[in-house]
Amino acid sequence: MYRSISDFIKEWNKEANLTQNVLDSLTDDALTQQVYAEGRTLGRIAWHVTTNIPDYLTHFGFKVDRVEDEESVPASARKIAATFKDISSQAAQIIEQQWTDESLEQTRTAFGRQESNAEILMGLIKHIVHHRGQMTVLMRQAGIKPPGVYGPPKEDWIHLGVKNPPL
């Protein structure tokens, strides 16, 4: 659990960078990839991850500008990636400016249960990680090699001397 804002910011920046790498690997054509006909597209998930950051922070009392026209998924993968980069950077600044280390200990109702602000911030990261996993699966289905996140993708194991990479 985070005991200081700086601890959170370190983890936030690391996870935002990993997500940025995934978003930077998307193509415009891949944005329409779906798991099933009624499911979200890869573009919808990527845009949700991006636009949800200010929505989430606003819900918990942060003063942050929300994304205009957040319901319209851009047709440009570069636009989604660039917007995420701006928003994730702004989020770190806003959290540093508006909460203190002591703020992390305060509790409030979040999603029907009592949580500390530290748990709420961890939830923001977990939300991004959850959807990042979905995006990498859809990238595979769209024919795109995903970047390494917590380890290399299967194609890169050979460069590490592994002949039969783990599944």
Order of alpha helices (4+ residues) and beta strands (2+ residues): alpha-alpha-alpha-beta-beta-alpha
